[in-house]
Amino acid sequence: MAEEEPSRVEVTHNQPVKMTEEDEKKLRKEQGAPSKGYSYPVRDRRGALCAAIVIFLLLAGITALTVWLVYRPHKPKFRVVSAAVYELNATSPPFISTTMQFTVVTRNPNKRVSIFYNQLSAFVSYKNQAITPPVILPPLFHETKSTVALSPVLGGSTLPVPAEVVNGLMMDEAYGVVGLRLVLTGKLRYKAGAIRSRRYGVYVRCDLFVGLKKGIVGQLPLLGSPACIVDV
């Protein structure tokens, strides 16, 4: 009996079937992938952008708060320690001509923050009326935990004033005690390392009493000179 030859199995390689665009979209949808040309909704993009902005602002706020807690500046302190009057004359119609000098000690109480002063000016008032014109002071750099003394000479020119100011000065001179106010105004800026603050307006008001009698000039005793009020 003749042996049968084994049957031959022919293997044919199927050619790849070209998928239509619709079939490709369907396949992507089944596999969970976005279809070709798919874009996320505008709402999702806006949400992601808002979240990024919120995170950035939050981090910036935390950084600013940390810097402020470490370097938060304290206001400078001022005090008048001496006063001198070299001239004080009143004429009619009411004019005042005076020359005064005050020594002011200012202290920077900050350990990490220095202070720059510029546009500083000073004048003297009596009963809320200026009796000297403003004098421009030079710029000042105040190191940390340091004390600086200023001795501006004020006056030297004649100013018109109300009659009650002249009368009040004459009465106070007769009594021997005159209340004056030294005012300093200008701008300051804090500096901590490489960080500089914006410019702040500074207003310093120093109320004092001097032992002044008519005809007596030069260094005068301070009868009362509390710490100046500093507004920044």
ABEGO torsion letter per residue (X at the ends): XBBBBBBBBBBBBBBBBBBBAAAAAAAAAAAGBBBBGBBBBAAAAAAAAAAAAAAAAAAAAAAAAAAAAAABBBBBBBBBABBBBABBBBBOBBBBBBBBBBBBBBBBABAABBBBBBGBBBBBBBGGBBABBBBBBBBBBBBBGBBBBBBBBBEGBBBBBBAAAAAAAAAAAAAGBBBBBBBBBEBBBBBBEABBBBBBBBBBBBBBBBBBBBGBBEBBBBABBBBBBBBX
